[in-house]
Amino acid sequence: MSTPLGPDTLADRLAEVYVALGPVYRKVARIVERDQSVMGMSVGVRSVLDQLRRGGDLTVPQMARDQDLSRQFVQRMVNDALAAGLVELIDNPAHRRSSLVRLTPAGAEAIEAVAAREHRLMSRVGGDLTGDELDATLRVLRHMLAALEEVEAAGS
């Protein structure tokens, strides 16, 4: 079993992860934007629909918090999805002034089609990756996110 890295080595290796993540994120965003006409939705609307697909009915503030985005941006994406008939607003029994956002049947169909297309694209990834490697990757990314959230909360 490997031993944990010291702080300086860990910092250097995590910097490598950040460097690798940037191009991956930008490439995915470009592909999604390029295929917007095929998908029928923007990257932001796609993100809202996927969040609802995975988590069920949510409020705009919940979605914004979970995605670490501004409420205003998420509200604009929800408004775009509403205009396209992909989501609807329903009463929220827990909070009278903050409606729940719910996928419409058309929205569920649209995001399922997008998810199926993305699944086909991700199935092309090679490298003989194992479940353990992916578990480790997710563990590292979650630790990185938690550390960044602590820094952000502390304001330093």
C-alpha positions as CSV (number, residue, x, y, z in Angstrom):
1,M,0.0,0.0,0.0
2,S,1.2,3.5,-0.8
3,T,2.0,6.0,1.9
4,P,0.3,9.4,2.0
5,L,2.3,12.2,0.4
6,G,3.8,15.0,2.4
7,P,2.2,18.4,2.1
8,D,4.7,19.8,-0.5
9,T,4.6,16.8,-2.7
10,L,0.8,16.6,-2.4
11,A,0.5,20.2,-3.3
12,D,2.6,19.7,-6.5
13,R,0.7,16.6,-7.5
14,L,-2.7,18.3,-6.9
15,A,-1.5,21.2,-9.1
16,E,-1.1,18.6,-11.8
17,V,-4.7,17.6,-11.3
18,Y,-5.9,21.2,-11.7
19,V,-3.8,21.6,-14.9
20,A,-5.5,18.5,-16.3
21,L,-9.0,19.4,-15.3
22,G,-9.0,22.8,-17.0
23,P,-8.7,21.5,-20.6
24,V,-11.1,18.6,-19.9
25,Y,-13.7,21.0,-18.6
26,R,-13.2,23.5,-21.5
27,K,-13.3,20.7,-24.1
28,V,-16.6,19.3,-22.7
29,A,-18.1,22.8,-22.6
30,R,-17.1,23.4,-26.2
31,I,-18.6,20.1,-27.3
32,V,-21.9,20.8,-25.5
33,E,-22.0,24.3,-26.9
34,R,-21.2,23.0,-30.4
35,D,-24.0,20.4,-30.1
36,Q,-26.5,22.9,-28.6
37,S,-28.6,22.7,-31.8
38,V,-28.6,18.9,-31.6
39,M,-29.5,18.9,-27.9
40,G,-31.9,21.8,-28.1
41,M,-30.6,23.5,-25.0
42,S,-27.7,25.6,-23.7
43,V,-25.0,24.3,-21.3
44,G,-26.7,26.1,-18.4
45,V,-30.2,24.7,-19.2
46,R,-28.6,21.2,-19.6
47,S,-27.0,21.5,-16.2
48,V,-30.3,22.5,-14.6
49,L,-32.2,19.6,-16.2
50,D,-29.5,17.1,-15.3
51,Q,-29.6,18.3,-11.7
52,L,-33.3,17.8,-11.6
53,R,-33.0,14.4,-13.3
54,R,-30.5,13.3,-10.6
55,G,-32.0,15.0,-7.6
56,G,-35.7,15.4,-8.2
57,D,-37.6,18.6,-7.6
58,L,-35.5,21.5,-6.3
59,T,-35.7,25.2,-5.6
60,V,-33.6,27.7,-7.5
61,P,-31.6,28.4,-4.3
62,Q,-30.9,24.7,-3.8
63,M,-29.7,24.3,-7.3
64,A,-27.5,27.3,-7.1
65,R,-25.9,26.1,-3.9
66,D,-25.4,22.6,-5.1
67,Q,-23.7,23.8,-8.4
68,D,-21.9,26.7,-6.7
69,L,-23.5,29.2,-9.0
70,S,-25.3,32.5,-8.5
71,R,-29.0,32.3,-7.9
72,Q,-29.5,34.8,-10.6
73,F,-27.7,32.7,-13.2
74,V,-29.7,29.6,-12.2
75,Q,-32.9,31.6,-12.3
76,R,-32.1,32.7,-15.9
77,M,-31.5,29.1,-16.9
78,V,-34.7,28.0,-15.2
79,N,-36.6,30.8,-17.0
80,D,-35.1,29.6,-20.3
81,A,-36.1,26.0,-19.5
82,L,-39.6,27.2,-18.6
83,A,-39.9,29.1,-21.9
84,A,-39.0,25.9,-23.7
85,G,-41.5,23.8,-21.8
86,L,-38.7,21.7,-20.2
87,V,-39.6,22.5,-16.6
88,E,-42.5,23.7,-14.6
89,L,-42.9,25.5,-11.2
90,I,-44.9,23.8,-8.5
91,D,-45.9,24.7,-5.0
92,N,-43.3,24.0,-2.4
93,P,-44.9,22.7,0.8
94,A,-41.8,23.6,2.8
95,H,-41.6,27.2,1.6
96,R,-44.4,29.3,0.3
97,R,-42.3,31.8,-1.6
98,S,-39.7,29.5,-3.2
99,S,-41.4,27.2,-5.8
100,L,-40.0,23.9,-6.7
101,V,-38.7,23.4,-10.2
102,R,-39.8,20.1,-11.8
103,L,-39.0,18.5,-15.1
104,T,-41.9,18.3,-17.5
105,P,-42.3,15.1,-19.5
106,A,-40.6,16.9,-22.5
107,G,-37.8,18.0,-20.2
108,A,-37.3,14.5,-18.9
109,E,-37.2,13.2,-22.4
110,A,-34.8,15.9,-23.5
111,I,-32.3,15.3,-20.7
112,E,-32.5,11.6,-21.0
113,A,-31.6,11.9,-24.7
114,V,-28.7,14.2,-23.8
115,A,-27.5,11.8,-21.1
116,A,-27.7,8.8,-23.4
117,R,-25.6,10.7,-26.0
118,E,-23.1,11.7,-23.4
119,H,-23.0,8.1,-22.2
120,R,-22.1,7.0,-25.7
121,L,-19.3,9.6,-25.9
122,M,-17.9,8.6,-22.4
123,S,-17.9,4.9,-23.4
124,R,-15.2,5.8,-25.9
125,V,-12.8,6.6,-23.1
126,G,-10.0,4.0,-23.2
127,G,-7.1,3.4,-21.0
128,D,-8.3,0.2,-19.3
129,L,-9.5,2.2,-16.4
130,T,-10.6,0.3,-13.3
131,G,-13.3,1.0,-10.8
132,D,-10.7,1.5,-8.1
133,E,-8.9,4.1,-10.2
134,L,-12.2,6.0,-10.7
135,D,-13.0,5.7,-7.0
136,A,-9.6,7.2,-6.2
137,T,-10.1,10.0,-8.7
138,L,-13.5,10.9,-7.2
139,R,-12.0,10.7,-3.7
140,V,-9.2,13.1,-4.7
141,L,-11.6,15.6,-6.4
142,R,-13.9,15.6,-3.4
143,H,-11.0,16.3,-1.1
144,M,-9.9,19.1,-3.3
145,L,-13.4,20.6,-3.4
146,A,-13.8,20.4,0.4
147,A,-10.4,22.2,0.9
148,L,-11.4,24.9,-1.6
149,E,-14.8,25.3,0.2
150,E,-13.0,25.7,3.5
151,V,-10.7,28.4,2.0
152,E,-13.6,30.2,0.5
153,A,-15.6,30.1,3.7
154,A,-12.6,31.4,5.7
155,G,-12.1,34.2,3.1
156,S,-8.4,33.5,2.8
